[in-house]
Amino acid sequence: MSAPDVARLLPEPDRLREHCLALAVLEAILCPDEDFRYHAFDAAWAPGEQLASMRNGNGDEHSVVFTPAGVYLRGFDHESYLSPYAEGRVWPGVVDSVPAELRHCVTEPAFCDDGTPTLTAAIWRLTGDTAWRTGEIDFPPGLPDADGADWLFRSLTDTAPETYAEFASDYYGTEVGLDAVRHVFALRPLTEEVVRALNPELTLDDLAEDLTETGYPTGS
């Protein structure tokens, strides 16, 4: 699947934000060292904006910027035929039609290298839109999914707790309890029991900074 296919599978913006938040908090519990986490969430990325991100440690990543004007997703597959490092520019059509309200996300320095956006896939949705959108991309012959969008955004299109529990168990090399994952996916306030079910070496107090950074609900 390419970005246009993925766009049809993404949750609604509010649901997507909640899912990204849950992923980040689960990672904070499973992996206290933030440098090695797969997912992250910054509730105060910029004034009025929030950022969800994924890094796999091999140079591939995705970013989801939540703004008052809408939501912008970028994905970068470093082995993709569409990589800007191949020709020094973004592949034609990928971001050409990103609306003005979200153009600042395309040119955000954190998502660029020497001024060139580092991405192979982009998806966006303005507030008030009824569907996610992508550019009109002329993919290389025989490579209809060359942008890497299928696997780059898979954790956002498959939101089943079972899927994440299986992924995290493999990625972190530890058994990840499904009930605890479901608790976090529901954005229910954390308890000592839930935290220790995911990481016996961690306490709720240990997560104070992460819960503040992500904006995860802490009320009763």
N, C-alpha and C positions, 0 to 999 in steps of 0.2 A: 504493500500500500504506500502511496505517496501522500503528501500533505492534503490534497483535496479529499482523499478517502478518509484520512484521519479526522478532518474537520467535521465529517458527518457523524463521527462517533464520540466527539467530545461532550462532556456534560454541560449543562447550562452554567454561565459564569459564576453564580453564587455557589453552586454545588462544586464546581471546579476549585474555587478558592478554599472551600472547606476541606476538600480532599487533599489539596496540596499542604494545608496546615497540618492535617492529621499525619501525613507521611513524614513531615519534618519532625514532629514531636516523637513519633515512633523511633525515628533515627536518633534523636537526641538521647532517648533512653537506651537504645541498643548500642550506641557508639558515643561515649562521652567525649572522645577526641573529635571535634568538629571538622578537622582537616580530612578525616577519612569517611565522613558521612556521604551517602549517596544523594539524599534529598535535604533541602534546607528551605527555610521560610523567614523572611524579614518583614515584619509588619510595619516598619518605618524606613523602608528603602529610600524614599524621597518624600517630600511634602505631599501628602494625599495619595501616595502610591505604596504598593506592597509588591514584594518580589518572591516568587517561588523558583527554586532552581534544582537542577540535577547535574551531577558530575560523576562519571564512572571511573575516574582515575587513569583513563587511557587517552584523554584528550577530547572526549565526546561529552556533549552537555546540552541541556535545554534550559530556557529561562521563560518564566511566565510573569509578565508585568501587569498588575491590576491597577488601573487608573480610573479617575472619575469619568473619563471619556470613553473607556472601554478596556479591553484586554488584548495584549499582544503576546504571542508565543513565538520564540525563535528556537531552532534546533541546529546543532552543528555536529555533523558526522565527519570526522577528520579524514576518513578514507573515501568519502563520497566523491563521485565524478564531478559533482557540482561545487566542490570546495572552492572558495575564492582564492585559495593559495595556488590553484592550478593556473589561473589566468590573471590574477591580481584584481579581480572584480567579482561582485556577486552575480550569480547566474541570472541571465535575463528572465524577467517575469516574476522572480521570487518575491521581491519587495516593491516592485515598480508601482503597484496600485494600493500600497498601504495608505490609508487616508491621512490627511494632514494632522488630525487630532492625535495620531499615534506615531507620526514620523520621528518624534524625538526618541522613541524607543529603538528605532532602527539605528540611529546614529549615536546612541548612548555610548560613551567611551568605554565602559566596562564590557560592551559587546562588540568592540571593534579592535582591529590591529592596524596601527598606523593610519587610522581614519577609514579603513575598509571594514564594513560589517562582517563579522565572522559567523556565517550561517549558511546552511544548505536548505533550510525549510523555514517557512513563516506562515503563521495562521493568526487571524485577528477577528475581533468582533466589537463594534461600537456599541455603547450603551443605547438600548432601544432597538438594536438589530434583532432579527428573529433567527439568524443562523450565523455560524462561523464562516469566514471567508478566506480565500487564498488568491494568489495571483494566477494569471494564465501562463503556464510554464510549458515551454517546448522541451520536453525531456529528451536526452540522448536516445537515438534509435536503439530499441531493444532493452532499454533500461528505464522502465516506467516507474520504478520505485527507488531511483538513484539518490534521492534526497535524504534517505535514512529516516524519514518521518515515522515509519511504521514502528521501529523499535525505540527511537528517541522519545516518543510520546506514549509508549505502551502503558506506562504506569499511570497515565492520565485518562486513557480510554477504557482500561479494564480496572474498575474501581472495587472489585470484589475483595473483601477481607482475606478470603482464602488465597487469592493470587498473591497478595502482599506477604502473607505469612510464609508461603512457599518460597518466594523470592528472598526474603530477609533471612530465612533459615539457611539458605544456600550461600548468600552473600556474606553473612556474618559468621557462618559456621557454628550456629547455635540453634537450639529448638526455640521457635517463636510461638507462643501460645495464641491460638485463634481467638479465644474469649477476650484476651487483653487487647488484641488488635481490633476486635469489634467495638470494644469500649472506647478506644481512641478514635476510631473511624466515626463514631456517633458524637464525637466532641463532648463527651461527658467528662466532668472534672476528674482529674487523676486522683487516685488513692494510693496509699503505700502498698496495698495488695497488688494493684495493677502494675505499678512500677517494678516491684520485686518479681512479679511473674515474668516480666520481660528481661530484667537485669537484676539478679539477686545482690549485686554489689553496689546498687544505687539506691538512694532514698529520694523522697519527694523534695526535700530541701535542696538536694544536689541539683535539681532541675529549675530552681527559681529563675536563674538568668535566662535559660532557654525559653521558659514559659512567658517571660516578659518580652523577649525578642520576637517571639512568634505571635503573641497575642492570644494564646490558647486560653479557653475559658477556665477560670479557677474558682468560680462560685459554687455553691451547693446545688 
